[in-house]
Amino acid sequence: MKIFLSFLPCGAKIRKMNMEERAKLDSILPYLPLVIGSSWRLFWPSKVVEALEAMASGPDYSRVNCGEVLFIAISDMRASVSLREPLAPFAPQGYALFFDELMSGADSTKWFAEVIPKLANLLLRLPSLVDFHYQNTQTYGYGLRILGPQQPGIVLLSQELIGALLACSLFCLFPVANRGLKDLPTINFDKLFASLNDSYSENQENKVRCIVHYFQRICSQMPAGFVSFERKVLPLEHHPEQLCVSYPNADFWTKSTIPLCPFQVHSSGLIEDHSTGALEVDFANKYLGGGALNRGCVQEEIRFMINPELIAGMLFLPSMAENEAIEIVGAERFSDYMGYASSFRFSGDYVDKRSIDFLGRRKTRIVAIDALCSPRMKQYQLKYLLRETNKAFCGFLDQSKYRQYMRLFKIMDTVQLNEAPSTSIETNGGSMTEEVRKSDEKDGQSMDPENCSGIATGNWGCGAFGGDPELKAIIQWLAASQALRPFITYYTFGLEALQSLDEVNKWIILHKWNVGDLWNMLIEYSSQKLRGETNLGFFAWLLPSLPPCEAVEPAK
């Protein structure tokens, strides 16, 4: 069923909020710069309105014509909304440095003459945009709120509202005093700009250029779509009445007979450029966005710069627990880039041509999953193997398909009880998922093809996090297969440690292993690694000991 979200014209009276809407607003209100009045209507303090109206009239009226004066205006507005928390040291110098020196004279003039007035107008409309948001999402439960720990749920925001929220970040208007108590990440841009002056680096300048380009784009033409933010949870305890998959134990993985999904290996290419529908993995920090608004400039931070709408989730999504993941659908890409880490550079405009789904979201699905940091030898312990596999499984699993998932297990049980030959269950999962599809069609519950995405990933938890690339590749394959994803596409980024990944993958498929088989072999290897019985990587340990043409019974 299609959901139509239509905004009321300016000045239209909005009906009174119900209790659920009020509870959502109550949860987020301490973290917004707005004031609440009678009838639960939001507004800016009068001095902020005066300042924004002046900026909206242009630099000739407001005198906001350079970075130095812009920061003075920001400081005045912060005082008007009673924000007493100090901003990052060197933030004033950072704003001045970027807009007055690093930006060309022509671009700076255009920024203050055209972009700042439009951003001021957008901020003036923020109270109405928030009101309209709650009216249009009340029926579906997608209203803006703190999506707290162990609370699965979705927030659906218009791109216009996101633009206004990010303008608040640019002007450092979000209260931050109590964010730490809720384990909420950084949201204002003061540290991003401060780092330019405190310890200049070219990649940091180019991160700011991506953000500035985003504002230039939306002020030129405001996008009209939507972005959803979902906290995904694998409940730690199973209750018979719950319609979701709970947190698996080691026995679950040991006994799994789910076939391994097809595994495609690419030594070059980027996850965000994956051409076919896939859930794209964000190698996340447990705090969404990681160092995006600070000095970070690796995979997650770069994604947040080229798709800045992802930053909006940092406003209301606290840190992830071990049984949680965050999925974001619809974030538009605005910037092109080259390089990585210290060599990262903004390289111009990017026109996102991905199609739109029935909710008005671009068909870009990103899942944030945080890996163990600096795990060293503990990553081979069963406890942590289980943690990493379940973390990926949480991210890759679509809990809305719980009934289909349980139906698949019934089919598997039937196959095993009848002692059917192994050829009746294809290694690539085709036969089983086809059985589920036929069963769904009989019940009138055909699976939505938009949600049957594969996984596009790479060296998750490696690099800066220090994980074993071979281990992490196998873990993601297990999780994607168990989550019934039709494929996993793996970008190795030319990592030498994964040169034999494609060979190993083909060998495993040739021998018709299932999820349980591969999990058990991984456990056996890890046990030997912990006991000091092998110094080999998993791939070298696996292949030399196995006859090349004979099927081998995996360790149980």
N, C-alpha and C positions, 0 to 999 in steps of 0.2 A: 504494500500500500504506500503510495507516495505521500510524503509530508510536505505541505505547502506552508512556507514561512513568509508572511507578508508584513511589511512595516506600515504603521499608521503614519499619516502625514503629520508634520510638525504642528504642535499645539493641540492635537487631539487628546481628549480626556481618556485616561487609561483606568480601567476598572480596578477595584480594590484587590490587593494580593490575597491569595488564600494562605492557610497556615504553612503548607509545604513550601510555597514560594518564600514566605517570610523566614522560614528556617534556613533556606539556602542563602538568602540575602544576609541574614544575621551572621552566618559563618564566614562570609567573604568581606563584609562591611569594614571590619577593623583593618583590612589590608588594602582598602581603596581610599583615595584622597577626597572622596565626596562626603557631603553632610546629608543626613537624613532628616526630613521634616515631617509635617503632618501627613496623614494618609500614606505613609511610607514612600513619599516622593523624594528623590535624590536631587541635590543641587550643589553648585560650587559656592563657596563663600563670596560675598560681593566684591572683595578686593581682587580675588582671582578672576572673576568675571571682567572687572575693569582692565586688568592686565592683559587678559586674552583678547578682549575687544580691541585694545590698543594695538597689540601685535597683529591682529587680523586686518587692521586698517593699513598695514604696511610700514616699512622702516621710516618713512618720512614723518609719520605720526608717532610711532612708538620709540623711535631712535634705536631700535634693536637691529643694528646693521653690521655687527661683527661678533665674533665668538666671545670676546671679553664682556660686551654688554649683554649678550644672550645669557651668560652665566649669572650676571647681576639680576636680570629679570627672573631667572630660575630661582635664585636665592630669595627674592622678594615673594614669589608665589609660594614657596615652601613655608615661609614665615606666616603667610596668610592662611595656610591650612594647618598651622601649629605643628610643623615638623621640626623638631628640635635636635634630631639625631644628626651629628656632623657627617658631611659627605667625605669621600676619600680625600686624603691629602693630595694636592696637586691637581684635583679635578678642575678648578678654575683655569689653571694654566693649560690643562689638556684641551679644554674646549677652545680656548684662545689659539693654541698652537694649531689645532686642526683647521678650524674655519678661517683663521686669519693668515696662516702661513703655508700649511700643507695643501690646502685647497687652492686652486688657481683663482686669480682675481675675478675672472668672469664667472666661474662656477659659484664663488662665494657671494657675489652680487646677486646672482639668480636665486641662490638658496634663501637669502634674507628678503628678497623682493617678492618671491613667488611661493616657496615651500613653507617658510615659517608662518606667513599669514594663513595658509590653508591648514596647517597643523593646528594653529590657534583656533580656527573655526571648527575643526574636527573635535578639539577638546571641549569647546563650548557646548557641543552636542552630546558629549559623553553621558550626561544624566539621562537624556532622552533615549540614547542608544541602549543603555542598560535597562531602562523601563521597558522598551520595546522587546528587548531580548527576553525578559521574564514573561511577558505576555505571550510571545510566540513559541516559547519552549515549555510552558506549563503543562500542556497535555501529555508531553512525552518524557518528562522528567530529566531534560537535558540542561537545566538551568545552571548558571554560573554559581559555584560554591567551592569551598575547600573539599577536594576529593581526598579525604584523609586515609590513613593507614587501614588496611583490611576492609576498605569500603569500595567494592567494585561499582563502577558507574561511569557515566559519560557526560561530558559538558560539550555542547555544540554552540560555537560562536560564529557570528558573521565575520567576514574578512574586514568589514568596515569597523566593527566593534574592536577587533584585534588591532587595527590601525590606530584607533584612539587609545587603547591600552598601551601600545608601544610608544605612542607619543608621550604618555605619562612617564614611561621609562626614560625617554630622552630628556624630559624636563625634570627627572628625579623627583617625581611627585608621590610615589608610593611610600606609605609609612613602613618602616622596617624594624621598629623597636621590638616587636613581638614575633617576628618571622622565625627567629632561631628557636623559639619555644615550640613551634609547630614543625620544625625541621623543613622549612621552606627555603629554597635556594635564593640567591641574589636576584633582584629584579630591576633595580635602577641601573642607569648606564654610567654612573660617576666613576666606578673603578675602571671601566673600559677606556674612558677618556683620560683618566688620571695616569694610566700606565704609559700613555704617549709621552708625557713629560717626565715622569718619574724614571723610566728606563726605556727610552725609545727603541722600538724595533720596527722594521719595515712591514713585517707580517701583521703586527698590531695595527698599524696605520691602515692596512688593507682590509682588516676586519671592520674597522670603522667605515671605510669606503663602501663596503657591502651594505651596512645598515643605512648609511646616508642615501645610497642608491635606492634602497627599498622605499624610503620616505619620498624621494623624488618621483618614483613610479606611481605610488598610490595617490600622490597629490596631482599627478597628471591625469590619471584615470583610476578611480576607486574600484577595485574588484568587487564583484557582487556575489561571490560564493560563500561557502561555509567550511569550517574546519572543526573536526571532532577530536576530543581528548578523552581517552579511556584509561582508567586504572583497572588493570587485569589482576585477578587474585586466584591463586590455588588455595582454597581453604585448608588450614592445617588439620582440621578435624572433619570427618565425614559424618553427615547426618542423613538418615534415610530420605527425609523429605526434600533435601536440597537437589536442585537440578543443575549440578555442575560437577566437574571433575575435581577431586580434592588432591592434596599434595601427595605425590606417589612416594612409597618407600622403596628400598632397594629390591625387595622381593617382586614388586610390580615390574621393574625393569628386567629382572632376571627371567621372569616367566613370560615376558611379552613375545607374542608370535606375530606381531605386525611386520609385514614385509618392509624392507628398506626402500625408500623412494629413490627415483633416479637422481644421480649426483653429477652435476656438470662443473668442470673445473676450467677457469680462465686465468691465465698468468698475467693478463693485462686487462684494463678496463676498470670502471668505477661502479660501485653499487647504485649510485643515484642515476646512472645512465642506462641501467638495465632496461631493455626494450620491451619486454613483455610483463604482464601483470605479476607483481611479486610483492611480498611483504619485505621491506628493506630494513635491514638491521642497523640500529644506532648503537655503536659500541659505547654504551652510556656509563656515566658516573651514577652512583646511587641518587645523587642530587641531579635531577633532570637538567641538561644543558652543560653540566660540568663547569669548565672554566670559560664558557662562551663569553660571559660578561666580565671576564678578568683577563688573564694572560694565556689561557689555553688556546691551542691552535692545532689540534689533531682531529681525528675523524668526526667525533661528535660536535666539537666546536665549529668546524668548517661547515657541517650540515646546517647548524643553527644560523650561520652567517648567510648562506646562500638561500635558505628557506627561513627568513626571520620570523615568520608567523609561529614557528615552533617555540619561540621565546615566551609567547603568551602563556604556555603551560607552566612556566616557572612561577607564575603568579599564584597558582592555586593547587599545585601538585607537590605535596611533601615528598621527602626522600622515600625510595623504594625499600621495602623489606625483602627478605630472601625469597619469599613466595609471591612476589609481585613484579609486574612489568607495566609499561605504559605504551599504548598504541595511539598514534596520531594520524588521522586521515584527512587529506585535503590541503595540506600546506603547500602553497604555491612557491615555485622557485623563481627568484628574481635576478640572480647574479650568476655570471660565469666566473670561473677561476682557473688558476693553474698552480702547481706546486703543493707542498704539504709542510706543515709545521713551520720552520723558519723560512722556507721558500714560498709560503702561501702568498698569492697575489690575486687581487680582484682584477678580472680581465674584461669586464664590460657587461652589458645588459644580456639577460637571458629571457627568452619568451617561452613560457611553459605551455606546451601544446597538448598536455595530457587531457583526456576527456573528463566529463563531469558525470558523477553518479546521481542516483535518484534523490539524494539529500542535498544536492548542490555542491558536493565536495569534489575536488580534483582526485582522480584515481591514483593518488600517491599515498601509499600506506607505509608508515614508518613505525617500527617497534623499538623501544628503548629497553635494553636489558643490561644490567651492570654485572660485570664479572668480578671475581676475587682479585684484589690488588696485591701484587707482590707475593704470590702464594708459595713460591719455592717448592720444597718437597711436600708440603701439606696438600698440594693439589692432587696428589696420588692417593691420599687417604679416602676411604669409602665415603665418609661424611661429606667431604668437599666435592668429590665426583658427583655425588647425589645432588649437592647444592647447585653445581653448575648445570647439570643436565636438567634439573627441575626448573631452574631459572630460564633456560632457553625454551623449555617446554611450555612454561607459563606464557612467554611471549609469543610463541608460535601457535598455541592452541586457540581455537575459536570456541569459547564456551557456549555461544548461541547454538552450536551444533551438538549439544550434549545428547539429544535423543538419537541423532544419527550415529554419534560415537558409541553409545551404549548398544545400539542395534548392530553395529559392526562386531562388538565383542560377542553378542549372541550368535552371529553368523560363524565367528571363529570357534566358539565352543561347540557348535553343531558339527563343524568340519572335523574337529578333534575327536568328538565322541563317536563319529562315524568312521574314524580312522581313514579318512580320505587320503589319497596319495598327495604328495607334496606338490605335484604339478597342477593341482586344482587351485592352488594359491600362488599367483604370479609373484615373482620377486619384486617387481616394480609396483605392486599394489593395485594393478588394474582390475583384477577379478573381484577383489573384496570391495573396493569403492564402487564398482559397478553394481554389485549386489545391494549395497546400501542405497544407491541411487534408485534402483528399481523398487526397493522396499519403500522408499520415500514417496515415489510417484504413486504407488498404490494408496498411500495414506494422504495424498494430496499435499505433500510437503517437499516438493522438488527443491533441491539445493540451489541457492542464488549463485549463478556463475561468477558474479562480481567478487564473491567472497572466497572463491576456490583458488586463491593465489598461492604460488610457490614461495620459496624463501630466497632472497638475494642477500648474501652475507660475505664475510671474509674473516680476517684474523682477529676475531672478537676476543678480548681479554689478553691479547698478546701485546707487543710493542710496549707502550708506557706502563701497562698493567703487569707485564712480566710473565704471562702464562705460557704454557707449552703449546705451540701452534698445532702440532700433530694431535694432541689430546683434544684441543678445542674444536678442531675440524670434525673429529669423530663425534664428539658430544653434540654438536649442532646437527649432525646427520641423524643421530639417534632421536633427538627432540623433534626435528622436522618430520621424520617418518612416523613417530608415535602420534604426532598431532595431525596426521593424515594429509599433510601437504603434498601436492602432486609432484614437486621437484624441489631440489635445492641447488642454486647456482652459487658457486664459491669463487670469489676473486682473491687470488693469492697475493696480488700486488708484487709479484716476482720474488716473493720470499724464498730464499734458498732452502730453508728447512722443509718446504712443501713441494719440492720439485717432483717427488714421487707420489704425490697425492692422487693424481689421476690413475696411476698404475695400481695403487692400493685399492682404490675405489672399484676399478674394473675387476680386480682379483676377487674382492668380497662379493660383488654381484655375481660373478661367474660361479662361485661356490654356494650361491643361494642362501646366504645367511639372512636371518631376520633380526629384528631389534634386540631380542634377548640374546641371540648368539653373539652379536657384536659387543653388547654390553658385558657379557660374561668374559669375553676375551680381553676387553679393556680392563676389567677388574683383575684378571689373572696377571696381566702385564704390570699393572700398578702395584700389585702385591710384591711381585719380584723386584720392582724398582725400589720399593720401600725397604725390602730386606737386603738390598745391595747385591742381588743376584744378577742384575743386568744394568749396564750403563748405556744401552742402546736406546734410541728413540723408538716409539711404538711401531712405526712403519718398518724400520730395519729389523726389529725384533720379530715382527709378524711374518714378513715375506721370506727371508732366507731359510727358515725352518720348515717351510711348507713346500711339498711337491707342486710343480707348476701346473700340472694338468689333472690332478686328482682332487676330488672334493674331500675336505678335511672336516671331521667332527669338531666343532668349537668346544672350548673348555666350558663345562657346566658348573 
